[in-house]
Amino acid sequence: MKKALKIFLIVIAVFAVFCTVMHFAVYDTVRRSDEELVRYGSVEEEWGNELSEEYIAERKAAILGELGDYSDITYNVRRRIILFFVSHGATIVASYTPEQYQVEKDRLFGEFTVLTDKDYAYFDYHPQGTATAAEIGSWHFAILKEEGAYVPKDFRLIGFNDKENKIALLAFHDQDMDCLGENNDEAELVELIEQSFRYNFKR
């Protein structure tokens, strides 16, 4: 009996160590291909579809075109795997002249609607008290209310940086994520942005 108990405790200890190691073992890759942008740069993922070159070119133009007349643009897709859980974060950041930045900012304010914790149909859980906006450095972010959005599994954020004349569109996908904070605490949203998207928003 004592031998069996000892073996059982050893198995439990080994399993606990394994889970701890896997929890901190993050597989993290960043890709800058047009295909990855098309697959993960909008609200609905297209990960299971075969994409033609023509379709990729068309969708890329549509996704980047949302940011208007920019002077420079950068984008990437970050894939993170923690144990069995996979997330994708697509980052698009556009730079503008001061004059054009204000034009595009005003246009996007008119075209997009910001999500609130009262928009129950867009959440995978009861959202009361969920922070839907956050600040990081000079950036001001807000979750977008749009068709296909389902927080926290599939949604986009828009970010404005008045200091650097930049606008960001971020698309997040994680089918295993259950909630995004409570008590109007933006800390979890800030953490998600910092961990899921490859861009230094703090600088």
KAKA-V310766 format. One record per run of one state. SS is the DSSP state (H for helix, E for strand, C for the rest). FROM is the first residue (numbers start at 1). TO is the last residue. If there is no record, write none. Layout:
BEGIN
ss/from/to
SS/FROM/TO
SS/FROM/TO
END
This chain:
BEGIN
ss/from/to
C/1/1
H/2/24
C/25/25
E/26/31
C/32/33
H/34/40
C/41/52
H/53/65
C/66/71
E/72/82
C/83/84
E/85/95
C/96/97
H/98/111
C/112/113
E/114/114
C/115/119
H/120/122
E/123/123
C/124/132
E/133/136
C/137/138
E/139/144
C/145/149
E/150/151
C/152/153
E/154/161
C/162/165
E/166/173
C/174/186
H/187/196
C/197/203
END
